C-alpha cells in the first residue's frame, strides 16, 4: 500500500521509543531470569533464527489484531460523527455504548 510522505505531525517518537525499548528490554530480562538459569547467551543450544521467526509470527498476529481493532474503532468514530452532524442523540448514546463495550470500559450515563 503506497502512502503519502509524512506531514509535520504532532509528537516526536524516537525518544519515546528509546525509553520504552530500554524499559521493555529490562522487563524481558527480569522475566527471563525467572524462567531460565541465566541471561540469554550465545551458543546456548537453540536456533536463534527459528526463535526469532516464531516471535515475528506472534508479532504479526498482534499487529493484525491491533489493525482489526483500529478499523472497528474508526468505524464507530465515523458513525458518531455522522450522528452528531445529524443531531441524533440516541444514535450518539448507542454508538458510545458500543464503543465502550468494544473497549471493555463501563458506560455510565
JOCOR-V818039 format. One record per residue. N is the residue number from 1. PSI is psi in radians with two decimals (999 if undefined). OMEGA is omega in whole degrees, -180 to 180 (* if undefined). NEAR is the number of other C-alpha atoms within 8 Angstrom. Layout:
BEGIN
n=(N	N)
psi=(PSI	PSI)
omega=(OMEGA	OMEGA)
near=(NEAR	NEAR)
END
This chain:
BEGIN
n=(1	2	3	4	5	6	7	8	9	10	11	12	13	14	15	16	17	18	19	20	21	22	23	24	25	26	27	28	29	30	31	32	33	34	35	36	37	38	39	40	41	42	43	44	45	46	47	48	49	50	51	52	53	54	55	56	57	58	59	60	61	62	63	64	65	66	67	68	69	70	71	72	73	74	75	76	77	78	79	80	81	82	83	84	85	86	87	88	89	90	91	92	93	94	95	96	97	98	99	100	101	102	103	104	105	106	107	108	109)
psi=(2.11	2.34	2.73	2.85	2.59	2.62	-3.06	-0.72	-3.04	-0.74	2.47	2.36	-0.64	-0.77	-0.62	-0.73	-0.80	-0.81	-0.83	-0.70	-0.79	-0.78	-0.81	-0.65	-0.73	-0.73	-0.71	-0.69	-0.78	-0.77	-0.72	-0.69	-0.37	-0.46	-0.44	2.83	-0.27	-3.03	2.89	2.26	2.70	2.77	0.90	0.20	0.03	2.74	1.79	-0.63	-0.75	-0.75	-0.80	-0.70	-0.75	-0.73	-0.65	-0.67	-0.79	-0.76	-0.72	-0.71	-0.78	-0.69	-0.65	-0.76	-0.83	-0.71	-0.76	-0.72	-0.72	-0.71	-0.74	-0.78	-0.70	-0.71	-0.81	-0.74	-0.74	-0.72	-0.69	-0.75	-0.79	-0.69	-0.71	-0.74	-0.65	-0.02	0.96	1.57	-0.68	-0.56	-0.69	-0.79	-0.78	-0.81	-0.65	-0.75	-0.76	-0.74	-0.77	-0.72	-0.78	-0.70	-0.14	0.50	2.70	2.60	1.92	1.91	999)
omega=(180	180	176	175	-179	175	-178	180	-175	-175	177	-171	-170	-178	177	179	-179	-180	-179	-179	180	179	-177	178	178	178	179	178	180	178	179	-180	175	-175	-174	-176	-179	180	178	-177	174	178	-176	179	180	176	-176	179	179	178	-179	179	177	178	179	176	177	180	178	177	-180	178	176	177	-179	179	178	178	179	179	180	-180	178	177	179	-180	179	177	177	178	180	179	179	179	-179	-180	-180	-175	-178	176	179	-180	-180	-179	177	178	179	179	178	178	179	-176	179	177	-178	176	179	-178	*)
near=(2	3	4	4	4	5	4	4	5	4	4	6	6	6	7	8	8	8	8	8	8	8	8	8	8	8	8	8	9	8	8	10	10	7	6	7	6	6	8	5	5	4	5	6	4	6	6	6	6	7	9	8	8	8	8	8	8	8	8	8	8	8	8	8	8	8	8	8	8	8	8	8	9	8	8	11	8	8	9	12	8	8	12	10	7	6	6	9	8	6	9	11	8	8	11	10	9	9	10	11	10	7	6	6	7	6	8	3	2)
END
